[in-house]
């Protein structure tokens, strides 16, 4: 039976192979282990196998894990799920990254509520790349304004874009969405100093995402097994 360490190793090999196929350096794509619904013991097992970046979708569950594992050095916590405005304070106080910023109100509150004793909060803007009603994310027509606003916030560092492309698209649709994302990323990457992250791709579409410039893939089930 495969351990979490075995599955982490397999996931990393898959990332490295996809990067190689795309003629990109092997360490140009980071692995974010998505640990939502999984017990702290699983996260410790992954940490002991060398994993340092973990993604959580649910605020309360994520905060509890951050607090319980605060003794682990160099662990990096990413909030990747939607955030209601009444939850921004605990997110700002506990997480290292927020990848799901999709409106000015959330960005402002995160900046205002980030403790002075902590470094500025790394954020990505979640883009609704396929304009789906069921998905969070800023509309493309509003992206420029949100970029400008976040850049003006003292306690935030704008690191890049995050997206969850449409499930089960045609190959043509998938490539069109990923190409558009890469063009958006490149546009801001050339003009903004800290803009270095394109967070797109999961187990099912990792290869295509890396082919189209993803710098961070979010993998959960392939590492931790089926969700509880």
C-alpha positions, 0 to 999 in steps of 0.5 A, spaced: 500 500 500 502 506 498 504 511 503 503 519 503 510 519 501 510 515 496 504 519 492 508 525 494 514 522 490 509 520 484 506 527 484 513 530 484 515 526 478 509 527 474 510 535 475 518 534 473 516 530 467 510 535 465 515 541 465 521 537 461 515 535 456 514 543 456 522 544 455 521 548 462 526 547 468 524 541 473 523 546 479 519 551 475 513 548 478 511 548 485 507 543 488 501 545 493 498 539 497 491 540 498 490 538 505 482 540 506 478 535 510 484 531 511 487 530 518 493 533 521 496 526 522 496 526 514 499 533 513 505 531 518 506 525 514 507 529 508 511 534 512 516 529 514 516 527 507 519 534 505 512 537 503 512 544 505 506 548 501 499 546 504 492 549 501 486 549 505 479 551 502 475 552 508 477 557 513 475 554 520 478 548 518 484 551 515 485 556 521 485 550 526 490 546 522 495 552 522 494 553 530 495 546 531 502 545 527 505 552 528 511 548 531 513 546 524 518 550 521 518 553 514 511 550 513 507 555 508 499 555 508 495 557 502 488 559 503 485 557 496 477 557 497 472 563 497 472 567 503 466 571 506 468 578 509 466 576 516 472 571 515 478 575 513 480 577 520 482 570 521 485 568 514 489 575 515 492 573 522 494 565 520 495 564 512 501 566 508 498 566 502 491 567 499 490 565 492 482 566 492 482 574 492 476 576 487 474 583 489 476 589 492 472 589 499 476 582 501 483 585 499 482 591 503 480 587 509 485 582 508 490 588 508 487 592 514 487 586 518 494 583 517 498 584 523 504 588 523 508 583 526 507 578 520 510 579 513 505 582 508 500 577 506 502 574 499 495 574 494 493 571 488 487 574 484 482 568 482 480 569 475 473 566 472 477 565 466 471 561 463 466 566 466 462 560 469 456 562 474 458 557 479 465 559 480 468 565 484 473 569 481 473 576 478 471 577 471 476 579 466 473 586 465 474 588 472 481 584 473 485 591 471 482 595 476 483 589 482 490 589 480 491 596 481 487 596 488 491 590 490 498 594 488 496 600 493 495 596 499 501 596 504 500 589 507 499 585 501 504 583 496 500 581 489 504 574 487 500 572 481 493 569 478 489 563 480 484 559 476 480 553 476 478 552 469 472 549 466 471 541 468 471 536 462 472 542 457 474 540 450 481 540 448 480 546 444 476 550 449 481 547 455 487 550 451 484 557 449 482 558 456 489 556 459 492 560 453 488 566 455 491 565 462 498 565 460 497 571 456 494 575 462 500 572 467 505 575 462 502 581 461 502 583 469 509 579 470 513 584 465 510 590 469 510 588 476 516 586 481 513 580 485 508 577 480 511 570 479 505 565 480 500 562 475 496 557 480 493 553 475 492 545 474 490 539 478 491 532 478 486 531 471 489 537 467 496 538 470 500 536 464 496 541 460 497 547 465 504 546 465 505 546 458 501 553 458 506 556 463 503 554 470 508 555 476 504 552 481 499 546 481 494 544 486 494 536 488 489 533 493 486 526 492 493 524 488 497 525 495 492 524 500 487 519 497 479 520 496 476 526 501 472 524 507 
